[in-house]
């Protein structure tokens, strides 16, 4: 099976690096198509994990140094894992992150990792938005993308119609309600969705002004936080309150 540099139209993608590849193998074993190992890679523990989980009679495992220069612009990539793309739906009985028009691949990967780190495993993306199967997203997520559910929506309305038992909390600047003294609603049979906007423009105020707006208290010396920092702070506080509510 021959592979080439990623394009969105392909039905496959790939991981760049040992750690994301191990996350792929551990969480989406059935989707693995091929593993490439650079001949200079000598970490026996990692290699043993790959060969135990993916015996050669089931998945092609080969060494081909040339293709590394084609697929990756990083010199420290020694393992590449090709996999078949897959579709997931969000868990209707769990909390969500909603990202409206995310446009930066590195940011999306970091936000996926932060969300999982604070126990939110479902991410809604309002289009237009980054292709989450792009290898740059996968690499910046450090493979955590394989442990979450991601689903695209054409609009906020479409998302709300499907997940009617979710309360949306919109993180924006146009409000006087601050995260540090805000109390999330943890009623039975209700779930939470933390919503964040585009890196440059934030959330559309007219669309989200009635969706429980919250802002993070920051120094007046800056106008706003980077979206990845804002999401990390918000998910940390949400997770803390949820644990304390049990």
C-alpha positions as CSV (number, residue, x, y, z in Angstrom):
1,X,0.0,0.0,0.0
2,X,1.5,3.3,-1.1
3,X,0.9,6.6,0.8
4,X,1.7,10.2,0.1
5,X,1.6,13.6,1.8
6,X,-1.7,14.2,3.5
7,X,-4.7,15.7,1.7
8,X,-8.1,16.2,3.3
9,X,-9.8,14.2,0.5
10,X,-7.9,11.1,1.4
11,X,-9.7,8.4,3.4
12,X,-6.5,7.9,5.6
13,X,-4.2,10.1,7.7
14,X,-1.1,9.5,9.7
15,X,0.7,10.2,13.0
16,X,4.1,11.8,13.2
17,X,6.2,10.5,16.1
18,X,6.4,7.6,18.5
19,X,4.1,8.9,21.2
20,X,1.1,9.8,18.9
21,X,1.6,6.5,17.1
22,X,1.4,4.5,20.3
23,X,-1.8,6.4,21.2
24,X,-3.2,5.5,17.8
25,X,-2.3,1.8,18.4
26,X,-3.7,1.7,21.9
27,X,-7.0,3.4,21.1
28,X,-7.8,2.8,17.4
29,X,-6.0,-0.5,16.8
30,X,-8.6,-1.6,14.2
31,X,-7.9,1.4,12.1
32,X,-4.2,1.0,11.8
33,X,-3.1,0.5,8.2
34,X,0.7,0.6,8.3
35,X,3.6,1.5,10.6
36,X,6.9,3.0,9.2
37,X,9.9,2.9,11.5
38,X,13.1,4.9,10.7
39,X,16.1,2.6,10.7
40,X,17.9,4.9,13.2
41,X,15.2,4.4,15.9
42,X,16.4,2.1,18.6
43,X,14.1,2.5,21.5
44,X,13.4,-1.2,22.4
45,X,10.5,-0.4,24.7
46,X,8.6,1.5,22.1
47,X,9.4,-1.1,19.4
48,X,8.3,-4.0,21.6
49,X,5.0,-2.2,22.3
50,X,4.4,-1.8,18.6
51,X,5.2,-5.4,17.7
52,X,3.1,-6.8,20.6
53,X,0.0,-4.8,19.7
54,X,0.5,-5.0,15.9
55,X,2.0,-8.3,14.9
56,X,3.4,-8.2,11.3
57,X,0.9,-10.7,10.0
58,X,-1.9,-8.3,10.8
59,X,-0.4,-4.9,10.0
60,X,2.5,-4.0,7.7
61,X,5.4,-2.8,9.8
62,X,8.4,-1.6,7.6
63,X,11.4,0.6,7.5
64,X,11.6,3.3,4.9
65,X,13.7,6.3,5.7
66,X,13.1,8.2,2.4
67,X,9.3,8.8,3.0
68,X,10.1,10.5,6.4
69,X,11.5,13.5,4.5
70,X,8.4,13.7,2.3
71,X,5.8,13.4,5.1
72,X,7.4,15.4,7.9
73,X,9.3,18.7,8.1
74,X,10.5,17.8,11.6
75,X,13.9,16.1,12.0
76,X,12.9,14.2,15.2
77,X,10.1,12.1,13.7
78,X,11.2,8.4,13.6
79,X,7.9,6.6,13.5
80,X,4.8,7.2,11.3
81,X,1.5,5.4,11.7
82,X,-1.0,5.3,8.9
83,X,-4.7,4.8,9.8
84,X,-8.1,4.7,8.2
85,X,-10.2,7.7,9.0
86,X,-13.3,7.1,11.2
87,X,-16.4,8.9,12.3
88,X,-17.5,9.5,15.9
89,X,-20.6,11.0,17.5
90,X,-20.5,12.9,20.8
91,X,-21.8,11.2,23.9
92,X,-25.2,12.6,24.7
93,X,-24.8,11.8,28.3
94,X,-21.5,13.5,28.9
95,X,-20.1,17.1,28.9
96,X,-18.9,18.7,25.7
97,X,-16.5,21.3,24.4
98,X,-17.8,23.4,21.5
99,X,-15.4,25.2,19.2
100,X,-16.9,27.7,16.8
101,X,-14.8,28.0,13.6
102,X,-11.3,27.0,14.9
103,X,-8.8,27.9,12.3
104,X,-5.4,27.0,13.6
105,X,-4.3,23.4,13.5
106,X,-1.8,23.6,16.3
107,X,-4.3,25.3,18.6
108,X,-6.9,22.7,17.9
109,X,-4.5,19.9,18.8
110,X,-3.6,21.6,22.0
111,X,-7.2,22.2,22.9
112,X,-8.1,18.6,22.3
113,X,-5.2,17.6,24.7
114,X,-6.3,20.1,27.4
115,X,-10.0,19.0,27.1
116,X,-9.0,15.4,27.7
117,X,-6.6,16.3,30.5
118,X,-9.6,17.8,32.4
119,X,-12.0,14.9,31.6
120,X,-14.0,16.3,28.7
121,X,-13.9,13.7,25.9
122,X,-16.4,15.2,23.4
123,X,-15.7,18.1,21.1
124,X,-18.1,19.7,18.8
125,X,-16.8,21.8,15.9
126,X,-18.9,24.4,14.2
127,X,-17.8,24.7,10.5
128,X,-15.9,26.1,8.8
129,X,-13.2,24.6,10.9
130,X,-9.9,22.9,10.8
131,X,-9.7,19.3,9.5
132,X,-9.0,17.4,12.8
133,X,-7.4,14.5,10.9
134,X,-4.6,16.7,9.6
135,X,-1.3,15.3,10.9
136,X,-0.4,18.7,12.4
137,X,-3.5,18.5,14.6
138,X,-2.7,14.9,15.6
139,X,0.9,15.7,16.4
140,X,0.0,18.8,18.5
141,X,-2.6,16.8,20.4
142,X,0.2,14.3,21.2
143,X,-2.2,11.5,20.1
144,X,-5.0,12.5,22.6
145,X,-7.3,12.9,19.6
146,X,-7.6,9.1,19.5
147,X,-9.3,9.2,23.0
148,X,-12.0,11.8,22.2
149,X,-15.1,12.0,20.1
150,X,-15.3,14.8,17.6
151,X,-18.3,15.8,15.5
152,X,-18.8,18.6,13.0
153,X,-21.9,20.8,12.8
154,X,-23.0,23.4,10.3
155,X,-24.4,25.8,12.9
156,X,-25.0,26.3,16.6
157,X,-28.7,25.7,16.0
158,X,-27.9,22.2,14.6
159,X,-25.8,21.3,17.6
160,X,-28.5,22.5,20.1
161,X,-31.2,20.6,18.3
162,X,-29.2,17.3,18.6
163,X,-28.0,17.8,22.2
164,X,-31.0,19.3,23.9
165,X,-29.9,18.2,27.4
166,X,-26.8,20.4,27.4
167,X,-26.4,23.8,29.0
168,X,-24.1,26.0,26.9
169,X,-21.6,28.2,28.7
170,X,-20.1,30.8,26.3
171,X,-16.7,32.2,27.0
172,X,-16.5,35.7,25.8
173,X,-15.5,39.2,26.8
174,X,-18.9,40.9,26.6
175,X,-20.2,40.0,30.0
176,X,-19.8,41.0,33.7
177,X,-19.9,37.4,34.9
178,X,-16.4,36.1,35.9
179,X,-15.3,32.5,36.0
180,X,-13.6,32.8,39.4
181,X,-17.0,33.3,41.1
182,X,-19.2,31.4,38.7
183,X,-21.1,28.3,39.7
184,X,-21.8,25.7,37.0
185,X,-25.1,23.8,37.0
186,X,-24.6,20.1,37.8
187,X,-28.2,19.0,38.0
188,X,-29.1,15.4,37.3
189,X,-29.8,14.6,33.6
190,X,-28.3,17.9,32.5
191,X,-24.8,18.2,30.9
192,X,-22.5,21.1,30.1
193,X,-21.0,22.5,27.0
194,X,-18.2,25.0,27.2
195,X,-18.1,27.1,24.1
196,X,-15.1,29.0,22.6
197,X,-14.8,31.1,19.5
198,X,-12.4,31.6,16.7
199,X,-8.8,32.6,17.6
200,X,-9.1,36.0,16.0
201,X,-12.8,37.0,16.5
202,X,-14.1,35.0,19.4
203,X,-17.8,34.0,19.7
204,X,-20.5,35.8,17.7
205,X,-22.1,37.9,20.4
206,X,-25.6,37.8,18.8
207,X,-25.5,34.0,18.6
208,X,-24.1,33.3,22.1
209,X,-25.3,36.2,24.3
210,X,-28.1,34.2,25.7
211,X,-25.9,31.1,26.3
212,X,-24.6,31.8,29.8
213,X,-21.7,34.1,28.9
214,X,-18.6,34.0,31.2
215,X,-15.3,35.7,31.0
216,X,-11.9,34.9,32.6
217,X,-10.6,37.7,34.9
218,X,-7.3,38.9,33.5
219,X,-5.0,41.8,34.0
220,X,-6.0,45.0,32.1
221,X,-2.5,45.0,30.7
222,X,-3.7,42.6,28.0
223,X,-6.9,42.6,26.0
224,X,-7.5,38.8,25.9
225,X,-6.0,35.3,26.4
226,X,-4.9,33.0,23.6
227,X,-7.8,30.6,23.0
228,X,-5.8,27.6,24.1
229,X,-5.0,29.2,27.5
230,X,-8.6,30.3,27.9
231,X,-9.8,26.8,27.3
232,X,-7.3,25.2,29.7
233,X,-8.2,27.6,32.5
234,X,-12.0,27.1,31.9
235,X,-11.8,23.3,31.7
236,X,-9.6,23.2,34.8
237,X,-12.2,25.2,36.8
238,X,-15.1,23.3,35.4
239,X,-13.5,19.9,36.3
240,X,-12.6,21.1,39.8
241,X,-16.2,22.2,40.5
242,X,-17.6,19.0,39.1
243,X,-15.3,16.9,41.3
244,X,-16.2,19.0,44.3
245,X,-19.9,18.6,43.5
246,X,-19.9,14.8,43.7
